[in-house]
Each structure stands twice: as structure tokens, then as C-alpha cells.
């Protein structure tokens, strides 16, 4: 079939294990293996590496360090020519941010920090996360 220059994308949901980045890594890689071979972009849910509902576990450096380690491991196992967007919490300048890592060809191309942090109804992310607007303009984050 002729592709007509379409860009094949996928949005994946997975069975998240709250506070268990290793188990989530296995689920993420399983989802990636199940994609059609011509998929070029896959997007995963916010905080998919740790789980969205970790609450005060987000304050634990053990969880944050493991999430970062798992991100590097996933990046190394990504298929060639597949862009993957993965969510995880990252500590930058002693503040915690809800981030999306954009990964491609065994590298992290960038980190997008969430700007609008909800704090209404059932959402109270401001308890744990800072907004991207709080980052210094010259902030650089070394992720390797």
C-alpha cells in the first residue's frame, strides 16, 4: 500500500504498577513490541514510568532515581526510528517537575516540563510538582 507521506502514530495505555518503575518499564516495552513495525511515534501517559497516583511517594529519592534509571534503560531498548514520549517525575534545582521525555534512536532529545499544574476537584498536583514557569531561563538539565 502506498503511504502518501502519512506519519503513523500510536497512543498507548498500559497497566501501570504504582511506584514500580521496573514493572512499568516491562509494560512499556511490551506495548512497543506490539506496535506495527511502521509506527513512527508512540506516546505514553503522563507519569507512566512511576504511575500518576504515587502521591507522597514522589518525595522519595529512591523512586525518583529508579524512574530516571528506567528511562535510560527504555531509551537503550527502543527500536530505531521510533520516537517515544514517556512521562516521569524529575527533580531539577531541588524542585520536582512532571515531565515528558522525548526519545529517539537511543537518545533523549529533550525534556518537556508540565506548565499548568491542576489543583482543583480531585487534582492536587501542586502538592508535589512545580510548574515549568518556575524554571530559570538558563536551566539546563543533564540527564546522562
Secondary structure, 3 states (H helix, E strand, C coil): CCCCCCCCEEEECCCCCCCCHHHHHHHHHHHHHCCCCCCCEEEECCCCCCCCCCHHHHHCHHHHHHHHHHHHHHHHHCCCCCEEEEEEEEEECCEEEEEEEEEECCEEEEEEECCCCCCCCCCCHHHCCECHHHCCCCCCCCCC
